[in-house]
């Protein structure tokens, strides 16, 4: 029934953010024309968390080694926050050129 998921990142500088996913993270993509790129994502998962209100969704990318990831991003002059040690993994947030924040973490939890 479900064949995939489509995530959207809204950006005030879409060209720079597209460059990040295409040339830094090197995500495969298709060009739909007129500057519209759609990127393939690595295998993903979804979790449901309790909340007082519904409607909030979050997007995180995962990696095998958060320290190596932060080091590689530094080589591209991409700023990452201090690594936070959470019970479920090691977390950083990077700032996209469009000003948005993107969470990246090294999971400790079991993966489906």
The 8 nearest C-alpha neighbors of each residue, nearest first, counted from 0:
[[1, 2, 3, 4, 5, 45, 44, 43],
 [2, 0, 3, 4, 5, 45, 44, 43],
 [1, 3, 0, 4, 5, 43, 42, 44],
 [4, 2, 1, 5, 43, 0, 42, 40],
 [3, 5, 6, 2, 1, 43, 40, 44],
 [4, 6, 7, 3, 37, 40, 39, 38],
 [5, 7, 4, 8, 58, 40, 38, 37],
 [8, 6, 9, 5, 58, 10, 37, 4],
 [7, 9, 10, 6, 99, 13, 16, 58],
 [10, 8, 7, 11, 13, 99, 97, 12],
 [11, 9, 13, 97, 12, 8, 99, 16],
 [10, 12, 97, 13, 9, 98, 99, 96],
 [13, 11, 97, 10, 14, 15, 16, 96],
 [14, 12, 16, 10, 15, 17, 11, 97],
 [13, 15, 17, 16, 12, 18, 34, 97],
 [16, 14, 18, 17, 13, 12, 96, 19],
 [15, 17, 19, 13, 18, 14, 96, 95],
 [16, 18, 14, 20, 19, 15, 13, 21],
 [17, 19, 15, 21, 16, 22, 20, 14],
 [20, 18, 23, 16, 17, 21, 22, 24],
 [19, 21, 24, 17, 18, 26, 23, 25],
 [22, 20, 25, 18, 26, 19, 17, 23],
 [23, 21, 25, 18, 19, 24, 20, 26],
 [22, 24, 19, 25, 20, 21, 18, 75],
 [23, 25, 20, 26, 22, 21, 19, 18],
 [26, 24, 21, 22, 23, 20, 27, 19],
 [25, 27, 21, 24, 20, 38, 39, 28],
 [28, 26, 39, 38, 25, 21, 29, 40],
 [29, 27, 38, 37, 39, 36, 26, 30],
 [28, 30, 37, 36, 31, 38, 27, 39],
 [29, 31, 36, 32, 35, 28, 37, 34],
 [30, 32, 35, 36, 29, 33, 34, 37],
 [33, 31, 30, 34, 35, 36, 29, 37],
 [32, 34, 35, 31, 30, 36, 14, 29],
 [35, 33, 32, 36, 30, 31, 14, 17],
 [36, 34, 31, 32, 33, 30, 37, 29],
 [37, 35, 30, 29, 31, 34, 28, 38],
 [36, 38, 28, 29, 30, 35, 39, 31],
 [39, 37, 28, 27, 26, 40, 36, 29],
 [38, 40, 27, 28, 26, 41, 37, 29],
 [41, 39, 38, 42, 26, 43, 27, 60],
 [40, 42, 43, 39, 26, 60, 61, 27],
 [43, 41, 40, 44, 39, 61, 111, 3],
 [44, 42, 41, 45, 40, 60, 61, 4],
 [43, 45, 46, 42, 111, 110, 41, 4],
 [44, 46, 47, 43, 58, 111, 48, 57],
 [45, 47, 48, 44, 49, 57, 56, 43],
 [46, 48, 49, 45, 50, 56, 44, 53],
 [49, 47, 50, 46, 53, 45, 56, 51],
 [48, 50, 47, 51, 52, 53, 46, 55],
 [51, 49, 52, 48, 53, 55, 47, 54],
 [50, 52, 53, 49, 54, 48, 55, 47],
 [53, 51, 50, 54, 55, 49, 48, 56],
 [54, 52, 55, 50, 51, 49, 56, 48],
 [53, 55, 56, 52, 50, 57, 51, 49],
 [56, 54, 53, 57, 52, 50, 48, 58],
 [57, 55, 54, 58, 53, 47, 48, 46],
 [58, 56, 59, 55, 102, 101, 6, 45],
 [57, 59, 60, 56, 102, 101, 6, 103],
 [60, 58, 102, 103, 61, 101, 57, 104],
 [59, 61, 103, 102, 104, 58, 62, 101],
 [62, 60, 104, 103, 105, 59, 106, 63],
 [61, 63, 105, 64, 104, 65, 60, 103],
 [62, 64, 105, 65, 61, 106, 104, 68],
 [65, 63, 67, 66, 62, 105, 68, 104],
 [66, 64, 68, 67, 105, 69, 62, 104],
 [67, 65, 69, 68, 64, 70, 82, 71],
 [66, 68, 70, 64, 65, 69, 71, 72],
 [67, 69, 65, 71, 66, 70, 72, 64],
 [70, 68, 72, 66, 71, 67, 65, 73],
 [69, 71, 67, 73, 68, 72, 66, 74],
 [72, 70, 68, 74, 73, 69, 67, 75],
 [71, 73, 69, 77, 75, 74, 70, 68],
 [74, 72, 76, 70, 75, 71, 77, 69],
 [73, 75, 71, 72, 76, 70, 77, 69],
 [74, 76, 72, 73, 77, 71, 23, 78],
 [77, 75, 73, 74, 78, 72, 71, 79],
 [78, 76, 72, 75, 73, 79, 93, 94],
 [77, 79, 93, 94, 76, 73, 80, 72],
 [80, 78, 93, 92, 91, 69, 77, 81],
 [79, 81, 92, 91, 82, 93, 78, 83],
 [80, 82, 91, 83, 79, 92, 90, 69],
 [81, 83, 91, 90, 80, 89, 84, 65],
 [84, 82, 90, 89, 85, 81, 91, 88],
 [83, 85, 89, 88, 82, 90, 86, 87],
 [86, 84, 88, 87, 89, 83, 90, 107],
 [85, 87, 88, 84, 107, 89, 108, 106],
 [88, 86, 107, 85, 108, 106, 89, 84],
 [89, 87, 106, 107, 85, 105, 86, 90],
 [88, 90, 84, 105, 104, 83, 85, 82],
 [91, 89, 104, 83, 82, 103, 88, 84],
 [92, 90, 82, 80, 103, 102, 104, 81],
 [93, 91, 102, 80, 101, 79, 103, 100],
 [94, 92, 79, 101, 100, 78, 80, 95],
 [93, 95, 100, 99, 98, 78, 101, 96],
 [94, 96, 98, 99, 97, 100, 16, 93],
 [97, 95, 98, 15, 16, 94, 12, 99],
 [96, 98, 12, 11, 10, 95, 99, 16],
 [99, 97, 95, 96, 94, 100, 11, 10],
 [100, 98, 95, 97, 94, 101, 10, 96],
 [99, 101, 94, 93, 95, 92, 102, 98],
 [102, 100, 92, 93, 94, 59, 103, 99],
 [101, 103, 92, 59, 91, 60, 93, 100],
 [104, 102, 60, 61, 59, 91, 90, 92],
 [103, 105, 90, 61, 89, 106, 62, 91],
 [104, 106, 62, 89, 88, 65, 63, 61],
 [107, 105, 88, 108, 104, 87, 89, 61],
 [106, 108, 88, 87, 105, 109, 86, 89],
 [109, 107, 106, 87, 110, 88, 86, 105],
 [108, 110, 111, 107, 106, 87, 88, 44],
 [111, 109, 108, 44, 106, 107, 43, 42],
 [110, 109, 44, 43, 108, 45, 42, 46]]
